[in-house]
Amino acid sequence: MKILIADDHELFLKGLEFILADMNDDVTTYLAKSYTEVFGILEKERDFDLILTDLAMPGASWNYGIEHINQLAPHTPIIIISAVFEPRVVSKTVETGVSGFIHKTSSNDEIKTAIKIVLSGGSYVPPELLVDETKKNLSLTNDIKVIDYENEYNFSQRQLDVLNFISRGLSNKQIAFELGITEGTVKSYVTEIFKKLNVFNRTAALIEVKRKGLIE
């Protein structure tokens, strides 16, 4: 059995390697600490039976990272093991073709169960998230309502997205995660928004765009 494990925390990386060795004596593991290392391994090595990866790692945004892994290894099941445990995030990863999602606080037995299910061709999502997924669309961006795209400030679509997230009280870091971009890029968008609105803080910006009816 050939498995790729990726996590930027060496202790957790070694822990997963130990769990896999305990499950199967005949397992070859490849270890990576960033998306860059994952991509490099997948460009050279093929025929992995499973990929276990963290969500937030250096080298790429998580959504690009997972999509690119799928492109490099389209027939290999992927299990996400992450400290992020929000229904909308789980939903987004599943939409990209991920076969499993496990929280990092899960017991060894739960991790082993998820791995066995996915290796047998199934999918594993924590039971506590299944009800939420069937009740509603969990993508936060689907809840955003933009009133006017063509406006006097000539906002780009991405700037409008940032504005809507700001109106929901999200920090720059949270916005970066939702949009799959860097925090620095979000700061640049916020700066440009402030310049166009001729304001100096988020509160003033929200007052102005709500007054103009640009967001709800």
ZADO-1210 file (C-alpha; in nm, 4 decimals, padded with zeros to 6 digits):
<atoms>
<atom x="00.0000" y="00.0000" z="00.0000" code="MET" pos="1"/>
<atom x="00.1323" y="00.3435" z="-00.0970" code="LYS" pos="2"/>
<atom x="00.0112" y="00.6491" z="00.0953" code="ILE" pos="3"/>
<atom x="00.1045" y="01.0172" z="00.0872" code="LEU" pos="4"/>
<atom x="00.0714" y="01.2099" z="00.4150" code="ILE" pos="5"/>
<atom x="00.0919" y="01.5894" z="00.4269" code="ALA" pos="6"/>
<atom x="00.0943" y="01.8142" z="00.7328" code="ASP" pos="7"/>
<atom x="00.3098" y="02.1115" z="00.8267" code="ASP" pos="8"/>
<atom x="00.3350" y="01.9927" z="01.1885" code="HIS" pos="9"/>
<atom x="00.5962" y="01.7182" z="01.2127" code="GLU" pos="10"/>
<atom x="00.4523" y="01.5689" z="01.5324" code="LEU" pos="11"/>
<atom x="00.1115" y="01.5138" z="01.3708" code="PHE" pos="12"/>
<atom x="00.2765" y="01.3921" z="01.0531" code="LEU" pos="13"/>
<atom x="00.4641" y="01.1249" z="01.2449" code="LYS" pos="14"/>
<atom x="00.1479" y="01.0372" z="01.4375" code="GLY" pos="15"/>
<atom x="-00.0390" y="00.9629" z="01.1169" code="LEU" pos="16"/>
<atom x="00.2536" y="00.7563" z="00.9931" code="GLU" pos="17"/>
<atom x="00.2363" y="00.5518" z="01.3146" code="PHE" pos="18"/>
<atom x="-00.1405" y="00.4967" z="01.2773" code="ILE" pos="19"/>
<atom x="-00.0971" y="00.3720" z="00.9205" code="LEU" pos="20"/>
<atom x="00.1849" y="00.1379" z="01.0197" code="ALA" pos="21"/>
<atom x="-00.0360" y="00.0009" z="01.2945" code="ASP" pos="22"/>
<atom x="-00.3130" y="-00.0669" z="01.0420" code="MET" pos="23"/>
<atom x="-00.0982" y="-00.2346" z="00.7794" code="ASN" pos="24"/>
<atom x="00.2533" y="-00.3736" z="00.7998" code="ASP" pos="25"/>
<atom x="00.2936" y="-00.3480" z="00.4245" code="ASP" pos="26"/>
<atom x="00.2578" y="00.0283" z="00.3790" code="VAL" pos="27"/>
<atom x="00.4956" y="00.2731" z="00.2145" code="THR" pos="28"/>
<atom x="00.4460" y="00.6324" z="00.3256" code="THR" pos="29"/>
<atom x="00.5607" y="00.9528" z="00.1596" code="TYR" pos="30"/>
<atom x="00.5734" y="01.2591" z="00.3859" code="LEU" pos="31"/>
<atom x="00.5229" y="01.6250" z="00.2891" code="ALA" pos="32"/>
<atom x="00.5106" y="01.9427" z="00.4966" code="LYS" pos="33"/>
<atom x="00.3631" y="02.1818" z="00.2388" code="SER" pos="34"/>
<atom x="00.1517" y="02.1871" z="-00.0752" code="TYR" pos="35"/>
<atom x="00.4705" y="02.2551" z="-00.2693" code="THR" pos="36"/>
<atom x="00.6196" y="01.9268" z="-00.1457" code="GLU" pos="37"/>
<atom x="00.2931" y="01.7435" z="-00.2179" code="VAL" pos="38"/>
<atom x="00.2879" y="01.8694" z="-00.5765" code="PHE" pos="39"/>
<atom x="00.6526" y="01.7712" z="-00.6204" code="GLY" pos="40"/>
<atom x="00.5927" y="01.4174" z="-00.4964" code="ILE" pos="41"/>
<atom x="00.2823" y="01.3694" z="-00.7106" code="LEU" pos="42"/>
<atom x="00.4642" y="01.4896" z="-01.0200" code="GLU" pos="43"/>
<atom x="00.7242" y="01.2135" z="-00.9714" code="LYS" pos="44"/>
<atom x="00.5332" y="00.9342" z="-00.7997" code="GLU" pos="45"/>
<atom x="00.2090" y="00.7748" z="-00.9186" code="ARG" pos="46"/>
<atom x="-00.0368" y="00.5066" z="-00.8112" code="ASP" pos="47"/>
<atom x="-00.0951" y="00.6200" z="-00.4541" code="PHE" pos="48"/>
<atom x="-00.3689" y="00.4290" z="-00.2750" code="ASP" pos="49"/>
<atom x="-00.4568" y="00.7235" z="-00.0511" code="LEU" pos="50"/>
<atom x="-00.3646" y="01.0839" z="00.0209" code="ILE" pos="51"/>
<atom x="-00.4029" y="01.2162" z="00.3759" code="LEU" pos="52"/>
<atom x="-00.3559" y="01.5915" z="00.3927" code="THR" pos="53"/>
<atom x="-00.3990" y="01.8897" z="00.6173" code="ASP" pos="54"/>
<atom x="-00.6081" y="02.1744" z="00.4765" code="LEU" pos="55"/>
<atom x="-00.4077" y="02.4861" z="00.5645" code="ALA" pos="56"/>
<atom x="-00.0426" y="02.4414" z="00.4684" code="MET" pos="57"/>
<atom x="00.2317" y="02.6583" z="00.3154" code="PRO" pos="58"/>
<atom x="00.2678" y="02.6655" z="-00.0602" code="GLY" pos="59"/>
<atom x="-00.0872" y="02.7319" z="-00.1772" code="ALA" pos="60"/>
<atom x="-00.4353" y="02.8323" z="-00.0689" code="SER" pos="61"/>
<atom x="-00.6307" y="02.5303" z="00.0501" code="TRP" pos="62"/>
<atom x="-00.8881" y="02.5334" z="-00.2291" code="ASN" pos="63"/>
<atom x="-00.6241" y="02.5566" z="-00.5028" code="TYR" pos="64"/>
<atom x="-00.4117" y="02.3006" z="-00.3228" code="GLY" pos="65"/>
<atom x="-00.6865" y="02.0397" z="-00.3052" code="ILE" pos="66"/>
<atom x="-00.7978" y="02.1015" z="-00.6629" code="GLU" pos="67"/>
<atom x="-00.4411" y="02.0675" z="-00.7898" code="HIS" pos="68"/>
<atom x="-00.3895" y="01.7457" z="-00.5951" code="ILE" pos="69"/>
<atom x="-00.7031" y="01.6136" z="-00.7652" code="ASN" pos="70"/>
<atom x="-00.5587" y="01.7092" z="-01.1027" code="GLN" pos="71"/>
<atom x="-00.2255" y="01.5399" z="-01.0329" code="LEU" pos="72"/>
<atom x="-00.3822" y="01.2270" z="-00.8827" code="ALA" pos="73"/>
<atom x="-00.7380" y="01.2109" z="-01.0201" code="PRO" pos="74"/>
<atom x="-00.7937" y="00.8466" z="-00.9255" code="HIS" pos="75"/>
<atom x="-00.6532" y="00.8646" z="-00.5710" code="THR" pos="76"/>
<atom x="-00.8963" y="00.9187" z="-00.2815" code="PRO" pos="77"/>
<atom x="-00.8192" y="01.2137" z="-00.0551" code="ILE" pos="78"/>
<atom x="-00.8913" y="01.2464" z="00.3160" code="ILE" pos="79"/>
<atom x="-00.8638" y="01.5865" z="00.4805" code="ILE" pos="80"/>
<atom x="-00.7417" y="01.5889" z="00.8413" code="ILE" pos="81"/>
<atom x="-00.7818" y="01.9416" z="00.9705" code="SER" pos="82"/>
<atom x="-00.8345" y="02.1544" z="01.2793" code="ALA" pos="83"/>
<atom x="-01.0898" y="02.3508" z="01.0777" code="VAL" pos="84"/>
<atom x="-01.4273" y="02.1931" z="01.1413" code="PHE" pos="85"/>
<atom x="-01.6977" y="02.4160" z="00.9965" code="GLU" pos="86"/>
<atom x="-01.9824" y="02.2668" z="00.7897" code="PRO" pos="87"/>
<atom x="-01.9340" y="02.5094" z="00.5016" code="ARG" pos="88"/>
<atom x="-01.5636" y="02.4208" z="00.4774" code="VAL" pos="89"/>
<atom x="-01.6391" y="02.0493" z="00.4814" code="VAL" pos="90"/>
<atom x="-01.9000" y="02.1070" z="00.2111" code="SER" pos="91"/>
<atom x="-01.6537" y="02.2943" z="-00.0096" code="LYS" pos="92"/>
<atom x="-01.3915" y="02.0222" z="00.0188" code="THR" pos="93"/>
<atom x="-01.6457" y="01.7545" z="-00.0660" code="VAL" pos="94"/>
<atom x="-01.7459" y="01.9540" z="-00.3738" code="GLU" pos="95"/>
<atom x="-01.3858" y="01.9344" z="-00.4975" code="THR" pos="96"/>
<atom x="-01.3960" y="01.5556" z="-00.4841" code="GLY" pos="97"/>
<atom x="-01.2524" y="01.4837" z="-00.1399" code="VAL" pos="98"/>
<atom x="-01.3565" y="01.1410" z="-00.0061" code="SER" pos="99"/>
<atom x="-01.3215" y="01.2058" z="00.3655" code="GLY" pos="100"/>
<atom x="-01.2916" y="01.4746" z="00.6310" code="PHE" pos="101"/>
<atom x="-01.1554" y="01.4124" z="00.9820" code="ILE" pos="102"/>
<atom x="-01.0974" y="01.6547" z="01.2667" code="HIS" pos="103"/>
<atom x="-00.7493" y="01.6555" z="01.4167" code="LYS" pos="104"/>
<atom x="-00.8924" y="01.5882" z="01.7606" code="THR" pos="105"/>
<atom x="-01.0437" y="01.2598" z="01.6408" code="SER" pos="106"/>
<atom x="-00.9372" y="00.9416" z="01.8168" code="SER" pos="107"/>
<atom x="-00.7027" y="00.6957" z="01.6499" code="ASN" pos="108"/>
<atom x="-00.9944" y="00.4550" z="01.6118" code="ASP" pos="109"/>
<atom x="-01.2054" y="00.7138" z="01.4286" code="GLU" pos="110"/>
<atom x="-00.9159" y="00.7984" z="01.1976" code="ILE" pos="111"/>
<atom x="-00.8640" y="00.4285" z="01.1248" code="LYS" pos="112"/>
<atom x="-01.2358" y="00.3834" z="01.0577" code="THR" pos="113"/>
<atom x="-01.2416" y="00.6732" z="00.8134" code="ALA" pos="114"/>
<atom x="-00.9355" y="00.5405" z="00.6318" code="ILE" pos="115"/>
<atom x="-01.0858" y="00.1918" z="00.6013" code="LYS" pos="116"/>
<atom x="-01.4139" y="00.3312" z="00.4653" code="ILE" pos="117"/>
<atom x="-01.2408" y="00.5477" z="00.2047" code="VAL" pos="118"/>
<atom x="-01.0002" y="00.2721" z="00.0985" code="LEU" pos="119"/>
<atom x="-01.2997" y="00.0446" z="00.0433" code="SER" pos="120"/>
<atom x="-01.4459" y="00.2976" z="-00.1973" code="GLY" pos="121"/>
<atom x="-01.6742" y="00.4871" z="00.0414" code="GLY" pos="122"/>
<atom x="-01.6833" y="00.8397" z="00.1793" code="SER" pos="123"/>
<atom x="-01.6485" y="00.9538" z="00.5374" code="TYR" pos="124"/>
<atom x="-01.7918" y="01.2720" z="00.6870" code="VAL" pos="125"/>
<atom x="-01.8267" y="01.3132" z="01.0656" code="PRO" pos="126"/>
<atom x="-02.1803" y="01.2135" z="01.1714" code="PRO" pos="127"/>
<atom x="-02.2448" y="01.5463" z="01.3425" code="GLU" pos="128"/>
<atom x="-02.2130" y="01.7250" z="01.0074" code="LEU" pos="129"/>
<atom x="-02.4384" y="01.5026" z="00.7993" code="LEU" pos="130"/>
<atom x="-02.7645" y="01.6587" z="00.9194" code="VAL" pos="131"/>
<atom x="-02.6464" y="02.0115" z="00.8445" code="ASP" pos="132"/>
<atom x="-02.5359" y="01.9131" z="00.4959" code="GLU" pos="133"/>
<atom x="-02.8767" y="01.7703" z="00.4090" code="THR" pos="134"/>
<atom x="-03.0661" y="02.0669" z="00.5507" code="LYS" pos="135"/>
<atom x="-02.9026" y="02.3515" z="00.3641" code="LYS" pos="136"/>
<atom x="-02.6401" y="02.4650" z="00.1201" code="ASN" pos="137"/>
<atom x="-02.3392" y="02.5156" z="00.3439" code="LEU" pos="138"/>
<atom x="-02.1445" y="02.7489" z="00.1201" code="SER" pos="139"/>
<atom x="-02.1304" y="03.0855" z="00.2918" code="LEU" pos="140"/>
<atom x="-02.0815" y="03.2683" z="-00.0363" code="THR" pos="141"/>
<atom x="-02.4261" y="03.1572" z="-00.1510" code="ASN" pos="142"/>
<atom x="-02.5775" y="03.3684" z="00.1271" code="ASP" pos="143"/>
<atom x="-02.4182" y="03.6874" z="-00.0023" code="ILE" pos="144"/>
<atom x="-02.6518" y="03.9226" z="-00.1864" code="LYS" pos="145"/>
<atom x="-02.4939" y="04.1858" z="-00.4079" code="VAL" pos="146"/>
<atom x="-02.7407" y="04.4535" z="-00.5156" code="ILE" pos="147"/>
<atom x="-02.5497" y="04.6533" z="-00.7738" code="ASP" pos="148"/>
<atom x="-02.2496" y="04.5281" z="-00.9666" code="TYR" pos="149"/>
<atom x="-02.2195" y="04.8270" z="-01.1993" code="GLU" pos="150"/>
<atom x="-02.1748" y="05.1137" z="-00.9598" code="ASN" pos="151"/>
<atom x="-02.0250" y="05.4553" z="-00.9396" code="GLU" pos="152"/>
<atom x="-01.7214" y="05.3248" z="-00.7501" code="TYR" pos="153"/>
<atom x="-01.6380" y="05.0690" z="-01.0193" code="ASN" pos="154"/>
<atom x="-01.5837" y="04.7909" z="-00.7665" code="PHE" pos="155"/>
<atom x="-01.4586" y="04.4642" z="-00.9056" code="SER" pos="156"/>
<atom x="-01.6510" y="04.1466" z="-00.8239" code="GLN" pos="157"/>
<atom x="-01.3777" y="04.0423" z="-00.5806" code="ARG" pos="158"/>
<atom x="-01.3951" y="04.3795" z="-00.4028" code="GLN" pos="159"/>
<atom x="-01.7694" y="04.3332" z="-00.3654" code="LEU" pos="160"/>
<atom x="-01.7082" y="03.9870" z="-00.2218" code="ASP" pos="161"/>
<atom x="-01.4680" y="04.1357" z="00.0328" code="VAL" pos="162"/>
<atom x="-01.7202" y="04.4048" z="00.1229" code="LEU" pos="163"/>
<atom x="-01.9876" y="04.1484" z="00.1877" code="ASN" pos="164"/>
<atom x="-01.7594" y="03.9464" z="00.4115" code="PHE" pos="165"/>
<atom x="-01.6646" y="04.2640" z="00.5983" code="ILE" pos="166"/>
<atom x="-02.0339" y="04.3321" z="00.6536" code="SER" pos="167"/>
<atom x="-02.0574" y="03.9897" z="00.8177" code="ARG" pos="168"/>
<atom x="-01.7834" y="04.0798" z="01.0621" code="GLY" pos="169"/>
<atom x="-01.5119" y="03.8553" z="00.9191" code="LEU" pos="170"/>
<atom x="-01.1473" y="03.9449" z="00.9794" code="SER" pos="171"/>
<atom x="-00.8954" y="03.9728" z="00.6956" code="ASN" pos="172"/>
<atom x="-00.7635" y="03.6283" z="00.7850" code="LYS" pos="173"/>
<atom x="-01.1111" y="03.4746" z="00.7726" code="GLN" pos="174"/>
<atom x="-01.1881" y="03.6484" z="00.4414" code="ILE" pos="175"/>
<atom x="-00.8631" y="03.5147" z="00.2964" code="ALA" pos="176"/>
<atom x="-00.9637" y="03.1619" z="00.3972" code="PHE" pos="177"/>
<atom x="-01.3141" y="03.1942" z="00.2495" code="GLU" pos="178"/>
<atom x="-01.1874" y="03.3320" z="-00.0829" code="LEU" pos="179"/>
<atom x="-00.8820" y="03.1087" z="-00.1056" code="GLY" pos="180"/>
<atom x="-00.6360" y="03.3992" z="-00.1275" code="ILE" pos="181"/>
<atom x="-00.3612" y="03.5356" z="00.0961" code="THR" pos="182"/>
<atom x="-00.4254" y="03.7725" z="00.3843" code="GLU" pos="183"/>
<atom x="-00.1973" y="04.0256" z="00.2144" code="GLY" pos="184"/>
<atom x="-00.4179" y="04.0206" z="-00.0946" code="THR" pos="185"/>
<atom x="-00.7250" y="04.0842" z="00.1208" code="VAL" pos="186"/>
<atom x="-00.5500" y="04.3824" z="00.2810" code="LYS" pos="187"/>
<atom x="-00.4802" y="04.5214" z="-00.0670" code="SER" pos="188"/>
<atom x="-00.8482" y="04.4868" z="-00.1611" code="TYR" pos="189"/>
<atom x="-00.9542" y="04.6581" z="00.1625" code="VAL" pos="190"/>
<atom x="-00.7115" y="04.9452" z="00.0985" code="THR" pos="191"/>
<atom x="-00.8479" y="04.9954" z="-00.2531" code="GLU" pos="192"/>
<atom x="-01.2047" y="04.9847" z="-00.1224" code="ILE" pos="193"/>
<atom x="-01.1264" y="05.2524" z="00.1360" code="PHE" pos="194"/>
<atom x="-00.9666" y="05.4711" z="-00.1327" code="LYS" pos="195"/>
<atom x="-01.2672" y="05.4420" z="-00.3634" code="LYS" pos="196"/>
<atom x="-01.5079" y="05.5220" z="-00.0820" code="LEU" pos="197"/>
<atom x="-01.2822" y="05.7941" z="00.0612" code="ASN" pos="198"/>
<atom x="-01.3032" y="05.6427" z="00.4105" code="VAL" pos="199"/>
<atom x="-01.0467" y="05.5274" z="00.6642" code="PHE" pos="200"/>
<atom x="-01.2030" y="05.2326" z="00.8456" code="ASN" pos="201"/>
<atom x="-01.4451" y="04.9428" z="00.8058" code="ARG" pos="202"/>
<atom x="-01.7328" y="05.1054" z="00.9894" code="THR" pos="203"/>
<atom x="-01.7302" y="05.4096" z="00.7630" code="ALA" pos="204"/>
<atom x="-01.7000" y="05.1890" z="00.4561" code="ALA" pos="205"/>
<atom x="-02.0034" y="04.9809" z="00.5555" code="LEU" pos="206"/>
<atom x="-02.2107" y="05.2892" z="00.6295" code="ILE" pos="207"/>
<atom x="-02.1341" y="05.4249" z="00.2839" code="GLU" pos="208"/>
<atom x="-02.1970" y="05.1090" z="00.0796" code="VAL" pos="209"/>
<atom x="-02.5160" y="05.0275" z="00.2699" code="LYS" pos="210"/>
<atom x="-02.6388" y="05.3815" z="00.2154" code="ARG" pos="211"/>
<atom x="-02.5765" y="05.3345" z="-00.1570" code="LYS" pos="212"/>
<atom x="-02.7514" y="04.9965" z="-00.1533" code="GLY" pos="213"/>
<atom x="-02.4453" y="04.8069" z="-00.2752" code="LEU" pos="214"/>
<atom x="-02.4850" y="04.5320" z="-00.0153" code="ILE" pos="215"/>
<atom x="-02.7559" y="04.4060" z="00.2155" code="GLU" pos="216"/>
</atoms>
